[in-house]
Amino acid sequence: MHVADIRRFTQASNFEQGIHALQLNKPVQRISTNIHRHEVPYYLARPCHVTTLIIRDVHERLAHAGRNHVLAQRPEKYWVIHGNAAVRHVLYRCVVSRKLRSPTSE
């Protein structure tokens, strides 16, 4: 399976109501972002496994950095809806990060 197929499947499974409404020319809820108009990112839903894998990859490449660093370094071609909560969820489940943040015993 290619990356384009994974993206297409992820968007179709998570945003099926919006895609169906677009096909019927019905109004769809708009998302307000700071992205330039000419850039069209791939929108990813928060409870999606692909989203978790992308966030985990960025988190591990940044040597288990915090939430703000992960959000800032996320690939520009992806836009995670409720990204703050998604990154927080991945960081909470990361065992290495929890060990690094734990208080040292005396």
C-alpha positions in Angstrom: 0.0 0.0 0.0 1.4 3.4 -1.0 1.4 6.6 1.1 -1.2 8.1 -1.2 -3.5 5.1 -0.6 -3.1 5.4 3.1 -3.9 9.1 3.1 -7.0 8.5 0.9 -8.2 5.7 3.1 -7.6 7.7 6.3 -9.5 10.7 5.0 -12.3 8.7 3.6 -12.8 6.8 6.8 -12.6 9.8 9.2 -14.4 12.4 7.1 -16.9 10.4 5.3 -19.9 12.8 6.1 -18.0 15.8 4.8 -16.9 14.0 1.6 -20.5 12.9 1.0 -21.7 16.4 1.6 -19.2 17.8 -0.9 -20.3 15.3 -3.5 -23.9 16.5 -3.0 -22.9 20.2 -3.1 -24.1 20.8 0.4 -22.5 23.3 2.8 -19.7 21.8 4.9 -18.3 23.1 8.2 -15.3 25.3 7.5 -12.0 24.9 9.4 -10.3 28.2 10.2 -6.5 27.8 10.1 -3.4 29.9 9.7 -2.4 28.0 6.6 -2.0 29.9 3.4 -4.7 29.5 0.8 -2.4 27.9 -1.8 -1.3 25.1 0.5 -3.7 22.2 0.8 -2.7 19.9 3.6 -4.0 16.5 4.4 -6.4 16.7 7.4 -6.0 13.9 9.9 -8.4 13.1 12.7 -7.2 12.8 16.3 -8.4 9.2 17.0 -6.7 7.8 13.9 -3.9 5.3 14.0 -2.0 7.1 11.2 -2.1 10.3 13.2 -0.7 8.5 16.2 2.2 7.1 14.1 3.1 10.5 12.6 3.1 12.2 16.0 5.1 9.4 17.5 7.6 9.5 14.7 8.1 13.3 15.2 8.3 12.9 19.0 11.0 10.2 18.7 13.0 12.1 16.1 13.1 15.1 18.4 14.6 12.9 21.2 11.3 12.8 23.2 10.8 16.5 23.2 7.7 18.2 24.7 4.3 19.0 23.2 5.1 22.4 21.8 8.2 21.2 20.0 6.3 18.2 18.4 3.5 20.5 17.3 6.0 23.0 15.7 8.0 20.3 13.9 5.0 18.3 12.5 5.2 17.9 8.8 3.7 20.9 6.9 1.7 18.6 4.7 -0.4 17.3 7.6 -2.9 19.1 9.7 -4.1 17.3 12.8 -7.5 18.3 13.9 -7.3 18.8 17.7 -3.5 18.4 17.4 -2.8 19.7 20.9 -4.9 16.9 22.5 -3.5 14.3 20.1 0.1 15.2 20.9 -0.7 15.2 24.6 -2.2 11.8 24.3 0.8 10.3 22.5 3.3 11.9 25.0 1.3 10.6 28.0 1.6 7.1 26.6 5.3 7.3 25.8 7.2 5.3 28.5 10.6 6.9 27.7 9.2 10.4 28.2 7.5 9.4 31.4 10.8 8.1 32.8 12.6 11.2 31.7 10.1 13.4 33.5 9.8 11.4 36.7 11.3 12.9 39.8 14.6 11.4 40.9 14.6 9.5 44.2 17.1 10.4 47.0 
